[in-house]
Amino acid sequence: MTPGLWKRFKSSGEHPVETADSGVASSVDDPVTAAVAQKELEAFQAEHKGDPNIPEESITAAQEVLKERDVEKTVAVEVNLLEDDSPYSEVRAAVRNYDEEAPANTVRAWVIGMLWTTIGSAINMLFSLRNPSISLIPVVTLLLSYPFGVGWSYVMPKHKFKTFGYTWSLNPGPFNMKEHTLIVIMSNASFGGTFAYSLDVLLAQQVYYKQSFGWGYQLLLTITCQMLGLGLAGMTRRWLVEPASMIWPSNLITTTMFETIHTRKTPEGLQLSGWKIGRYRWFLVVMCGIFVWEWFPLWIAPLLATFTFVSWAAPNNIVVNQIFGGQTGLGLIPISLDWSTITAFIYSPLIYPFHAIANTLIGLVIFAIITSIGIHYTDPQKYAEYSPLFLSTTFAIGYGLSFASMTAVVVHTYLYHGKEIMQKLKATRHDGADIHQRLMQKYVQAPIWWYALSSLIMFAIGLVTCLYWETHLTWWAFIIALLVATFFYLPIGIVKATTNVSIGLNVISEFFIGYMQPGRPLAMMMFKMYGYITASQGLYFSQDIKLAHYMKVPQRVTFWAQLVATLWSCFVQVAVMNWALGSISDICSPDQPNNYTCPNAHVFFTASIIWGVIGPARIFGPGGLYYPMSFFFILGAGLPVICWLAAKKWPKSYMRYINTPVIFGGTGYIPPATVLIYASWGFVGTMFNKVIKGRHPGWWTEFNYITSAALDSGTIICVLLIFFALQLPNITPPQWWGGFGGAFMQNADWNATPQTILTNGTFGPTSWK
């Protein structure tokens, strides 16, 4: 009998006896127990009906016993689905279903966490100014902080102190997973998104617009940019964190890493089948193997990264290179032997559910390949009549897909999750709780008013920042920016939590401000920052609150860790930015000797010209060349309805797996990502999360996520070593046919040779308004 059922029988005064056939108590006819089981099973059915991450047989079993109203079967199915573990195989594979008595809120965790917050924030800020840039990612913090924690436990004294009635120690015992989790959460809160987005605004403002408002403005802008999302994350916990259906797949890599590093066990089931290697040893083997291999595509033989042999065979054929090229072409034979290329701009394909990969590939094929080929090669007259703003076919379609994803995510959320959202609004913390939510109930929640107060304070600071300095962003525009973030937060959060696909608000924010306040580039940048990053940063907070949920770190400790680490990182990053601007000669200039050319700030400046100066009315308005892209708003609103109706009519068909926001938004990184990157990513993800998971579920359960972590870890270590040891000192890489600058790069694809269509020796119209 599970602990949950035992507590119920104990509270009802019954003395249960296990039965041989069902494994549940013979007194299942107890009205209290039966009522609880019935209620929880109904909650399970309501929450997971149509859930693509739940096997169809689990949903069918719940529906059948609820129809039959067989009490014994109801309790048995409820035990199987809810009591012992998560209903999701992915979560069962990565998260332990029990809590251990270990402290999280220790001096050790705070000191190491703040140390890595400082180091990571400074490094990511500094090297974001360089092209190519480099950044520390959370898995690096996880790996490097572990020896710090273990070393601390050996050298620090174990003497206990008592301060204001609170007993504490510099060394509370062995370094545990909860402390480790808190360190990673602090690092993620401060530089999980690489660096503060506001710094792009500040750099574009100072370098290109020659405006400098001083340290006060810089700090307040950065603090509000990074911390406004904390309130959204806390106030949406009951929808984005507490439900079992909100998996947050990227967290499963981290939880697997914690378990592997701290326990180092060999899976018992695989021992019996002849697989004797443990997860920790497997992690080390794969990490070392990919570290050695990555030297070839990253330094010795870059032709392995984009293995576009068709383009090598016909280097000057424009059409061949456009179709098969991997740099500027469509990459229709997607071969990449470089993990950093496969995961460029996207997370590891091993952590995405297969249905998310499939929906992304559907969007890739329909829009990035078929539609772009159809437009590009059947409309040369329009191509020749481009306005002075030149957009590639895939870039223009990318804007259309972004428009469609905005309406699709709202309609999809209403249709598929509307009832669930309303139920969670009325439900208590205990209703429909899975094993992890029940385990977290022994800890006192962080009050909602903490998050609400932080939002109110940040709102006031943001309003002062916009109005005190000459930003040209009006008070009402600032409020609308925050309303955009708030309105879309729950829909894009649900998509992110269930599929791992990020749907950004950058384009829609630019679109709104371009119409609201045309001709104000600084206002455009700030509106985009508050509309887009408030939601984006908030989702990082939500993801880490879920990580704490999985690892059983108390909510109140998590709140203060996120708040303090984020606030401190803002000071670190602003300080590093000002140091760089004052100490690095010719910084942000195209010919800076050490390549500190500020690529992100330049992109931001370009966007401010397109959306803030030219404006969307001239680009996408009636009469504009890209006006047809505006019809994607209608497409995005209509297609989810059609798919939803089809899924209701054929509930057991593949239609239940169709996710229109992912179809439209899954390829949102094209460009700068390429079709080759997405196709290679999709192929690898399909092999692991469809083929291997289906044929070797035992191996997949134990080793899928740790394999992903090992591939990421070995690759980033290799990237860091090459960057600091070879690229920074400007050491010349091997010169040969397949090396950098070699003959394999001498083709139309690598040289970005366009399909030139000239009329009277010119490109585009002779005049434009």
BELZINOR-V284297 format. One record per helix or strand. SS is the DSSP state (alpha for helix, beta for strand). FROM is the first residue (numbers start at 1). TO is the last residue. If there is no record, write none. Layout:
BEGIN
ss:SS from:FROM to:TO
ss:SS from:FROM to:TO
END
This chain:
BEGIN
ss:alpha from:3 to:12
ss:beta from:18 to:18
ss:beta from:25 to:25
ss:alpha from:31 to:48
ss:alpha from:56 to:68
ss:alpha from:71 to:83
ss:alpha from:89 to:94
ss:alpha from:107 to:128
ss:alpha from:138 to:155
ss:beta from:160 to:163
ss:beta from:166 to:169
ss:alpha from:177 to:191
ss:alpha from:198 to:208
ss:alpha from:215 to:235
ss:alpha from:237 to:240
ss:alpha from:250 to:263
ss:alpha from:268 to:272
ss:alpha from:279 to:300
ss:alpha from:302 to:304
ss:alpha from:309 to:313
ss:alpha from:318 to:324
ss:alpha from:339 to:342
ss:alpha from:349 to:351
ss:alpha from:354 to:378
ss:alpha from:380 to:384
ss:alpha from:393 to:426
ss:alpha from:435 to:440
ss:alpha from:448 to:468
ss:alpha from:475 to:499
ss:alpha from:506 to:516
ss:alpha from:521 to:551
ss:alpha from:555 to:583
ss:alpha from:599 to:614
ss:alpha from:616 to:620
ss:alpha from:627 to:649
ss:alpha from:654 to:657
ss:alpha from:660 to:665
ss:beta from:670 to:670
ss:beta from:673 to:673
ss:alpha from:675 to:695
ss:alpha from:697 to:727
ss:alpha from:743 to:745
ss:beta from:759 to:759
ss:beta from:762 to:762
END
